[in-house]
Amino acid sequence: MNEPNTLSSTLSSTLSVPFFSDPDRLEKFRAIALTWVHTKFVPHAAMRGVGVDCVHLAARIYQECGLFADYGFPAYTMDGGRHLQRSLVTDWLDSHPSFQKLHYDSPTFGLSQLLDAIAPGDLICFNIVRVPHHCGLFYMHSGRMFIHAMHRYGVCFGNLQDPTYRTNVTAIYRPVSPSVPSPEVSDV
């Protein structure tokens, strides 16, 4: 089944509040993210100033901001998903209650549509090799910056205006606070 060619949240029977809609949380996110800059890239590591990969960078920043207490990613390889038919990263995000997927089709939508939909703290998935296997966290609209960990550069900022990134965005996930039941609609 094809997903609609739109940039809209997945609808569900619950209402989710974007985790970083709270100004204090957003400020904390930005401050924590900056403390990771220049950390070396080390596969499967998650130690600030020592080493981290892109997936663990996102998870640790979210964990330090209070989105979740623990995360348990499936084992993954550092080959860009060359041997996979599906992304273990997006499968995990799709199943996790702290994330809401925003649909995005990079060949159809341009930078302006992407920036209209994305918010600071959102997780961006990139298909750099075969499946979405690289991720970063959107940092700010000014400069169109996101933070991520790259093999040769460590933790650094990327720019969504760069076609290398913009044209390879495959999904955006919004971190959300615990869901609350939707209000019942009354016919009265």
C-alpha atoms as an extended CHARMM CRD file, in Angstrom:
* protein
*
       188  EXT
         1         1  MET       CA              0.0000000000        0.0000000000        0.0000000000  PROA      1               0.0000000000
         2         2  ASN       CA              1.4270000000        3.3910000000       -0.9690000000  PROA      2               0.0000000000
         3         3  GLU       CA              1.6010000000        6.1090000000        1.6390000000  PROA      3               0.0000000000
         4         4  PRO       CA             -0.1400000000        9.3630000000        0.7200000000  PROA      4               0.0000000000
         5         5  ASN       CA              2.0590000000       11.9990000000       -0.8700000000  PROA      5               0.0000000000
         6         6  THR       CA              1.4860000000       14.4520000000        1.9670000000  PROA      6               0.0000000000
         7         7  LEU       CA              3.3380000000       15.9270000000        4.8840000000  PROA      7               0.0000000000
         8         8  SER       CA              0.8890000000       15.1450000000        7.6510000000  PROA      8               0.0000000000
         9         9  SER       CA              1.0020000000       13.3330000000       10.9480000000  PROA      9               0.0000000000
        10        10  THR       CA             -0.1980000000        9.7950000000       11.2190000000  PROA      10              0.0000000000
        11        11  LEU       CA             -3.6880000000        9.9520000000       12.6670000000  PROA      11              0.0000000000
        12        12  SER       CA             -4.5400000000        7.8330000000       15.6670000000  PROA      12              0.0000000000
        13        13  SER       CA             -7.1610000000        7.5440000000       18.3700000000  PROA      13              0.0000000000
        14        14  THR       CA             -4.9590000000        9.4980000000       20.7650000000  PROA      14              0.0000000000
        15        15  LEU       CA             -3.7680000000       13.0620000000       20.8680000000  PROA      15              0.0000000000
        16        16  SER       CA             -0.0320000000       13.4900000000       21.2460000000  PROA      16              0.0000000000
        17        17  VAL       CA              1.6710000000       16.6620000000       22.3630000000  PROA      17              0.0000000000
        18        18  PRO       CA              5.0290000000       17.4350000000       20.6920000000  PROA      18              0.0000000000
        19        19  PHE       CA              7.6400000000       16.8490000000       23.4010000000  PROA      19              0.0000000000
        20        20  PHE       CA              9.6210000000       19.9630000000       22.5440000000  PROA      20              0.0000000000
        21        21  SER       CA              6.6130000000       22.3050000000       22.3370000000  PROA      21              0.0000000000
        22        22  ASP       CA              7.4830000000       23.2930000000       25.9150000000  PROA      22              0.0000000000
        23        23  PRO       CA             10.0110000000       26.2020000000       25.7090000000  PROA      23              0.0000000000
        24        24  ASP       CA             12.0420000000       24.8840000000       28.6630000000  PROA      24              0.0000000000
        25        25  ARG       CA             12.3890000000       21.4630000000       27.0420000000  PROA      25              0.0000000000
        26        26  LEU       CA             13.3910000000       23.0610000000       23.7510000000  PROA      26              0.0000000000
        27        27  GLU       CA             16.0540000000       25.1720000000       25.4690000000  PROA      27              0.0000000000
        28        28  LYS       CA             17.3270000000       22.0810000000       27.2790000000  PROA      28              0.0000000000
        29        29  PHE       CA             17.4390000000       20.1460000000       23.9820000000  PROA      29              0.0000000000
        30        30  ARG       CA             19.5360000000       22.8310000000       22.3100000000  PROA      30              0.0000000000
        31        31  ALA       CA             21.9150000000       23.1010000000       25.2700000000  PROA      31              0.0000000000
        32        32  ILE       CA             22.3950000000       19.3280000000       25.5470000000  PROA      32              0.0000000000
        33        33  ALA       CA             22.8820000000       18.9290000000       21.7890000000  PROA      33              0.0000000000
        34        34  LEU       CA             25.6800000000       21.5050000000       21.8200000000  PROA      34              0.0000000000
        35        35  THR       CA             27.5520000000       19.5420000000       24.4900000000  PROA      35              0.0000000000
        36        36  TRP       CA             27.9190000000       16.6470000000       22.0120000000  PROA      36              0.0000000000
        37        37  VAL       CA             29.5030000000       18.7040000000       19.1940000000  PROA      37              0.0000000000
        38        38  HSD       CA             33.0330000000       17.5010000000       18.3040000000  PROA      38              0.0000000000
        39        39  THR       CA             32.5280000000       14.1000000000       19.9430000000  PROA      39              0.0000000000
        40        40  LYS       CA             34.2490000000       11.5400000000       17.7230000000  PROA      40              0.0000000000
        41        41  PHE       CA             32.2940000000        9.0230000000       15.6830000000  PROA      41              0.0000000000
        42        42  VAL       CA             32.5350000000        5.5660000000       17.2680000000  PROA      42              0.0000000000
        43        43  PRO       CA             30.1180000000        2.8270000000       16.1310000000  PROA      43              0.0000000000
        44        44  HSD       CA             27.5940000000        1.7280000000       18.7740000000  PROA      44              0.0000000000
        45        45  ALA       CA             29.0500000000        4.0790000000       21.3920000000  PROA      45              0.0000000000
        46        46  ALA       CA             27.2360000000        6.7300000000       23.4090000000  PROA      46              0.0000000000
        47        47  MET       CA             29.7500000000        8.6400000000       25.5220000000  PROA      47              0.0000000000
        48        48  ARG       CA             29.9000000000       12.4200000000       25.2150000000  PROA      48              0.0000000000
        49        49  GLY       CA             33.4000000000       13.6020000000       24.4020000000  PROA      49              0.0000000000
        50        50  VAL       CA             34.5710000000       10.0440000000       23.7400000000  PROA      50              0.0000000000
        51        51  GLY       CA             32.4900000000        8.5710000000       20.9230000000  PROA      51              0.0000000000
        52        52  VAL       CA             28.9970000000        8.1590000000       19.5080000000  PROA      52              0.0000000000
        53        53  ASP       CA             27.2300000000        7.1500000000       16.3020000000  PROA      53              0.0000000000
        54        54  CYS       CA             24.2030000000        8.8970000000       14.7740000000  PROA      54              0.0000000000
        55        55  VAL       CA             21.5540000000        6.6040000000       16.2860000000  PROA      55              0.0000000000
        56        56  HSD       CA             22.9960000000        6.6990000000       19.7790000000  PROA      56              0.0000000000
        57        57  LEU       CA             23.5100000000       10.4680000000       19.5720000000  PROA      57              0.0000000000
        58        58  ALA       CA             19.7980000000       10.9920000000       18.9770000000  PROA      58              0.0000000000
        59        59  ALA       CA             18.8460000000        8.4930000000       21.6710000000  PROA      59              0.0000000000
        60        60  ARG       CA             21.1660000000        9.9780000000       24.2880000000  PROA      60              0.0000000000
        61        61  ILE       CA             20.0080000000       13.5400000000       23.6090000000  PROA      61              0.0000000000
        62        62  TYR       CA             16.3800000000       12.4220000000       23.8880000000  PROA      62              0.0000000000
        63        63  GLN       CA             17.1890000000       10.4680000000       27.0500000000  PROA      63              0.0000000000
        64        64  GLU       CA             18.9660000000       13.4480000000       28.6490000000  PROA      64              0.0000000000
        65        65  CYS       CA             15.9680000000       15.6460000000       27.7960000000  PROA      65              0.0000000000
        66        66  GLY       CA             13.6230000000       13.1990000000       29.5600000000  PROA      66              0.0000000000
        67        67  LEU       CA             11.7770000000       11.7440000000       26.5620000000  PROA      67              0.0000000000
        68        68  PHE       CA             12.4390000000        8.2010000000       27.7730000000  PROA      68              0.0000000000
        69        69  ALA       CA             14.4360000000        6.5700000000       30.5450000000  PROA      69              0.0000000000
        70        70  ASP       CA             15.9790000000        3.8030000000       28.4770000000  PROA      70              0.0000000000
        71        71  TYR       CA             16.1370000000        2.7620000000       24.8650000000  PROA      71              0.0000000000
        72        72  GLY       CA             16.7940000000       -0.6320000000       23.4120000000  PROA      72              0.0000000000
        73        73  PHE       CA             17.6730000000       -0.4350000000       19.7540000000  PROA      73              0.0000000000
        74        74  PRO       CA             17.9940000000       -3.6470000000       17.8060000000  PROA      74              0.0000000000
        75        75  ALA       CA             21.5410000000       -4.6240000000       16.8520000000  PROA      75              0.0000000000
        76        76  TYR       CA             22.5450000000       -2.8810000000       13.6450000000  PROA      76              0.0000000000
        77        77  THR       CA             25.5920000000       -2.8200000000       11.4100000000  PROA      77              0.0000000000
        78        78  MET       CA             27.5270000000        0.2050000000       10.2340000000  PROA      78              0.0000000000
        79        79  ASP       CA             27.2600000000       -0.5970000000        6.5300000000  PROA      79              0.0000000000
        80        80  GLY       CA             24.4510000000        1.8220000000        5.7010000000  PROA      80              0.0000000000
        81        81  GLY       CA             21.9330000000       -1.0240000000        5.6020000000  PROA      81              0.0000000000
        82        82  ARG       CA             23.4110000000       -2.4900000000        2.4210000000  PROA      82              0.0000000000
        83        83  HSD       CA             22.3130000000       -6.0000000000        3.4080000000  PROA      83              0.0000000000
        84        84  LEU       CA             18.7980000000       -5.0370000000        4.5490000000  PROA      84              0.0000000000
        85        85  GLN       CA             15.4640000000       -4.7540000000        2.7950000000  PROA      85              0.0000000000
        86        86  ARG       CA             14.0390000000       -2.6090000000        5.6150000000  PROA      86              0.0000000000
        87        87  SER       CA             15.4860000000       -0.0950000000        8.0260000000  PROA      87              0.0000000000
        88        88  LEU       CA             15.9010000000       -1.3310000000       11.5950000000  PROA      88              0.0000000000
        89        89  VAL       CA             16.0040000000        2.3070000000       12.6940000000  PROA      89              0.0000000000
        90        90  THR       CA             12.6280000000        3.2620000000       11.1770000000  PROA      90              0.0000000000
        91        91  ASP       CA             11.0770000000       -0.0540000000       12.2710000000  PROA      91              0.0000000000
        92        92  TRP       CA             12.0940000000        0.7570000000       15.8610000000  PROA      92              0.0000000000
        93        93  LEU       CA             10.8100000000        4.3340000000       15.5950000000  PROA      93              0.0000000000
        94        94  ASP       CA              7.5020000000        3.1580000000       14.0830000000  PROA      94              0.0000000000
        95        95  SER       CA              6.9500000000        0.8420000000       17.0580000000  PROA      95              0.0000000000
        96        96  HSD       CA              8.0130000000        3.2730000000       19.8060000000  PROA      96              0.0000000000
        97        97  PRO       CA              5.2210000000        5.2150000000       21.5860000000  PROA      97              0.0000000000
        98        98  SER       CA              7.4420000000        8.3030000000       22.0130000000  PROA      98              0.0000000000
        99        99  PHE       CA              7.5230000000        9.0290000000       18.2730000000  PROA      99              0.0000000000
       100       100  GLN       CA              4.9520000000       10.0890000000       15.7240000000  PROA      100             0.0000000000
       101       101  LYS       CA              5.8850000000        9.7030000000       12.0660000000  PROA      101             0.0000000000
       102       102  LEU       CA              5.4060000000       12.5750000000        9.6630000000  PROA      102             0.0000000000
       103       103  HSD       CA              5.0980000000       11.4630000000        6.0540000000  PROA      103             0.0000000000
       104       104  TYR       CA              7.6430000000       12.9700000000        3.7130000000  PROA      104             0.0000000000
       105       105  ASP       CA              8.4870000000       12.3270000000        0.0790000000  PROA      105             0.0000000000
       106       106  SER       CA             11.6990000000       14.2130000000       -0.7340000000  PROA      106             0.0000000000
       107       107  PRO       CA             11.4900000000       13.9200000000       -4.5510000000  PROA      107             0.0000000000
       108       108  THR       CA              8.0320000000       15.5320000000       -4.4870000000  PROA      108             0.0000000000
       109       109  PHE       CA              8.4740000000       18.1460000000       -1.7740000000  PROA      109             0.0000000000
       110       110  GLY       CA             11.0490000000       20.8910000000       -1.6930000000  PROA      110             0.0000000000
       111       111  LEU       CA             12.9030000000       22.5700000000        1.1270000000  PROA      111             0.0000000000
       112       112  SER       CA             10.0510000000       24.9690000000        1.9230000000  PROA      112             0.0000000000
       113       113  GLN       CA              7.5640000000       22.1130000000        2.4720000000  PROA      113             0.0000000000
       114       114  LEU       CA             10.1000000000       20.2860000000        4.6140000000  PROA      114             0.0000000000
       115       115  LEU       CA             10.7360000000       23.3620000000        6.7550000000  PROA      115             0.0000000000
       116       116  ASP       CA              7.0000000000       23.9830000000        7.0950000000  PROA      116             0.0000000000
       117       117  ALA       CA              6.5670000000       20.5360000000        8.6200000000  PROA      117             0.0000000000
       118       118  ILE       CA              9.6980000000       20.0470000000       10.6840000000  PROA      118             0.0000000000
       119       119  ALA       CA             10.2290000000       21.3530000000       14.2150000000  PROA      119             0.0000000000
       120       120  PRO       CA             13.3010000000       21.5590000000       16.4660000000  PROA      120             0.0000000000
       121       121  GLY       CA             13.9180000000       18.2000000000       18.1210000000  PROA      121             0.0000000000
       122       122  ASP       CA             12.3890000000       16.1860000000       15.2620000000  PROA      122             0.0000000000
       123       123  LEU       CA             14.3750000000       13.1570000000       14.1480000000  PROA      123             0.0000000000
       124       124  ILE       CA             15.2350000000       13.0930000000       10.4470000000  PROA      124             0.0000000000
       125       125  CYS       CA             15.9690000000        9.7760000000        8.7170000000  PROA      125             0.0000000000
       126       126  PHE       CA             18.1970000000        9.7500000000        5.6490000000  PROA      126             0.0000000000
       127       127  ASN       CA             18.6220000000        7.0660000000        3.0080000000  PROA      127             0.0000000000
       128       128  ILE       CA             22.3100000000        7.4400000000        2.2170000000  PROA      128             0.0000000000
       129       129  VAL       CA             22.9630000000        3.8960000000        0.9510000000  PROA      129             0.0000000000
       130       130  ARG       CA             20.1710000000        1.3160000000        0.6260000000  PROA      130             0.0000000000
       131       131  VAL       CA             17.6620000000        1.9060000000        3.4410000000  PROA      131             0.0000000000
       132       132  PRO       CA             17.1550000000        4.7680000000        5.9220000000  PROA      132             0.0000000000
       133       133  HSD       CA             20.1380000000        4.1030000000        8.1490000000  PROA      133             0.0000000000
       134       134  HSD       CA             21.3790000000        7.5870000000        9.0670000000  PROA      134             0.0000000000
       135       135  CYS       CA             19.6200000000       10.0810000000       11.3190000000  PROA      135             0.0000000000
       136       136  GLY       CA             19.9740000000       13.5430000000       12.7520000000  PROA      136             0.0000000000
       137       137  LEU       CA             17.9990000000       15.8840000000       14.9910000000  PROA      137             0.0000000000
       138       138  PHE       CA             16.6020000000       19.1080000000       13.5840000000  PROA      138             0.0000000000
       139       139  TYR       CA             18.1340000000       21.9390000000       15.5720000000  PROA      139             0.0000000000
       140       140  MET       CA             16.7820000000       25.2350000000       14.2440000000  PROA      140             0.0000000000
       141       141  HSD       CA             15.0210000000       26.8430000000       11.2810000000  PROA      141             0.0000000000
       142       142  SER       CA             17.5310000000       29.6790000000       11.1420000000  PROA      142             0.0000000000
       143       143  GLY       CA             20.2800000000       28.1840000000        9.0540000000  PROA      143             0.0000000000
       144       144  ARG       CA             18.1960000000       25.0220000000        8.4950000000  PROA      144             0.0000000000
       145       145  MET       CA             20.5460000000       23.1360000000       10.7950000000  PROA      145             0.0000000000
       146       146  PHE       CA             20.4380000000       19.6200000000       12.1730000000  PROA      146             0.0000000000
       147       147  ILE       CA             22.9090000000       17.8000000000       14.4160000000  PROA      147             0.0000000000
       148       148  HSD       CA             24.2270000000       14.3390000000       13.6000000000  PROA      148             0.0000000000
       149       149  ALA       CA             27.2840000000       12.0900000000       13.8990000000  PROA      149             0.0000000000
       150       150  MET       CA             29.2670000000       11.2760000000       10.7630000000  PROA      150             0.0000000000
       151       151  HSD       CA             32.0310000000        8.7270000000       10.2720000000  PROA      151             0.0000000000
       152       152  ARG       CA             34.8520000000       11.1400000000        9.3760000000  PROA      152             0.0000000000
       153       153  TYR       CA             33.6210000000       14.2360000000       11.1990000000  PROA      153             0.0000000000
       154       154  GLY       CA             32.0900000000       13.0950000000       14.4720000000  PROA      154             0.0000000000
       155       155  VAL       CA             29.2050000000       15.1230000000       15.8820000000  PROA      155             0.0000000000
       156       156  CYS       CA             28.5910000000       18.1660000000       13.7290000000  PROA      156             0.0000000000
       157       157  PHE       CA             25.8610000000       20.2780000000       12.2000000000  PROA      157             0.0000000000
       158       158  GLY       CA             24.4470000000       19.6440000000        8.7530000000  PROA      158             0.0000000000
       159       159  ASN       CA             22.3280000000       21.9290000000        6.6030000000  PROA      159             0.0000000000
       160       160  LEU       CA             19.0680000000       20.8070000000        4.9920000000  PROA      160             0.0000000000
       161       161  GLN       CA             19.7590000000       23.1310000000        2.0720000000  PROA      161             0.0000000000
       162       162  ASP       CA             22.6060000000       20.7920000000        1.1020000000  PROA      162             0.0000000000
       163       163  PRO       CA             21.1510000000       18.4670000000       -1.5870000000  PROA      163             0.0000000000
       164       164  THR       CA             23.1570000000       15.5470000000       -0.1510000000  PROA      164             0.0000000000
       165       165  TYR       CA             20.8660000000       15.6520000000        2.8540000000  PROA      165             0.0000000000
       166       166  ARG       CA             17.6500000000       17.2700000000        1.5920000000  PROA      166             0.0000000000
       167       167  THR       CA             17.1680000000       14.8540000000       -1.3100000000  PROA      167             0.0000000000
       168       168  ASN       CA             17.8090000000       11.8340000000        0.9170000000  PROA      168             0.0000000000
       169       169  VAL       CA             15.2950000000       12.6050000000        3.6780000000  PROA      169             0.0000000000
       170       170  THR       CA             12.9660000000        9.6070000000        3.8700000000  PROA      170             0.0000000000
       171       171  ALA       CA             11.0550000000       10.2180000000        7.0890000000  PROA      171             0.0000000000
       172       172  ILE       CA             10.6610000000       12.6460000000        9.9320000000  PROA      172             0.0000000000
       173       173  TYR       CA              9.6790000000       11.5160000000       13.4180000000  PROA      173             0.0000000000
       174       174  ARG       CA              8.3340000000       13.8960000000       16.0280000000  PROA      174             0.0000000000
       175       175  PRO       CA              9.0410000000       13.0500000000       19.6690000000  PROA      175             0.0000000000
       176       176  VAL       CA              5.8000000000       13.2540000000       21.6270000000  PROA      176             0.0000000000
       177       177  SER       CA              4.7720000000       13.3060000000       25.2580000000  PROA      177             0.0000000000
       178       178  PRO       CA              2.7070000000       10.3890000000       26.5050000000  PROA      178             0.0000000000
       179       179  SER       CA             -0.5850000000       10.1990000000       24.6810000000  PROA      179             0.0000000000
       180       180  VAL       CA             -3.8710000000       11.1040000000       26.2780000000  PROA      180             0.0000000000
       181       181  PRO       CA             -7.2250000000        9.6810000000       25.1770000000  PROA      181             0.0000000000
       182       182  SER       CA             -9.0450000000       11.7480000000       22.5680000000  PROA      182             0.0000000000
       183       183  PRO       CA            -12.0560000000       13.6160000000       23.9240000000  PROA      183             0.0000000000
       184       184  GLU       CA            -15.2800000000       11.8010000000       23.1810000000  PROA      184             0.0000000000
       185       185  VAL       CA            -17.5300000000       13.6100000000       20.7420000000  PROA      185             0.0000000000
       186       186  SER       CA            -21.0500000000       14.0040000000       22.0510000000  PROA      186             0.0000000000
       187       187  ASP       CA            -24.1540000000       14.2820000000       19.9030000000  PROA      187             0.0000000000
       188       188  VAL       CA            -25.8480000000       16.4410000000       22.5570000000  PROA      188             0.0000000000
